[in-house]
Amino acid sequence: MVTLMKKSGFSPSNATHLRRPPFETVLPAPIVFRAVSVQADTVYPRHLHNWGEFVYSFSGIMEIELAHQHYLAPPQYGLWLPPRTEHIAFNRHAGIHCSLYVDAALCQTLPGVTCALTVSPFMRALLDELARKQPAIVATLQEQRLLRVLVDQLEQADCAGTYLPTSDDPLLKPVLLALQANPGDARTIAEFAAISHTTERTLMRRCQRDLGMSFVEWRQRLKVLASLARLDRGETVEAIGLDLGYSSASAFISMFRRLMGTTPDEYRKGRRTQGARLAAGQSTSDDAAQGDSAQQHIYPAHK
């Protein structure tokens, strides 16, 4: 199983904090929204449920492992898991994320496979609004409408697979693993080809076949993901850019803006502002025993 940034030493098997899914056998309503803050190195052990789940990270990156696939998404994406999808969820760094649980009867027009869904500005505003609310056992009429609109938006969202695809190809997989272990590795695809006793053209073809993108694009996505946690920790843009192999901060900023639609500093400022706002609005109602803050909004069943 491929994981991101292996040099961190974290994997689901050695997580420091263990959390149980909030609902294991019965979903209390057709649509349930839950926002929670988690500590670094937290894992939800392997489980499945009879309802669909959409996961979005307000800060940090939530990672999902299936039997043979690894999914993660930067802030402009969320992860969709159809009903009865067995998975492990974990995060390497502290963060705030939310889950939208959707009854199976409402999932018929949602994707039938696990994938990253593009989060539009409107969807993001809906998620922000729900996350800022105080806990409610039964949603208000306004919250019910928001939850239903959010599901409608998921139905219309573009399905992007996974943001950082992987490969089991015997030539390509070692190259991807080497870069994930050290995102700042400066070796070119030609140098990797020589080490693998193959040709540059062969590796390029296998990138397109298995990853659906060029080697350069995949590497840039990896570097963006590697930079996010460091930005959240307050490291300077210049230090991050140099560590990731860029000759200057401006070169790193240009790449980051192209992929993320914002500069590193703007991204960091927005995450800090939102994280503080969400944390201030959360309570410890149903997770106090686990040392986390959580809130739920439930869309009640029709009577």
Secondary structure, 3 states (H helix, E strand, C coil): CCCCCHHHCCCHHHCCEECCCCCCCCCCCCEEEEEEEECCCEEEEEECCCCEEEEEEEECCEEEECCCCEEECCCCEEEEECCCCCEEEEECCCEEEEEEEECHHHCCCCCCCCEEEECCHHHHHHHHHHHHCCCECCCCHHHHHHHHHHHHHHHHCCECCCCCCCCCCCCHHHHHHHHHHCCCCCCCHHHHHHHCCCCHHHHHHHHHHHHCCCHHHHHHHHHHHHHHHHHHCCCCHHHHHHHCCCCCHHHHHHHHHHHHCCCHHHHHHHHHHHHHHHHHHCCECCCHHHCCCEEEEEECCCC
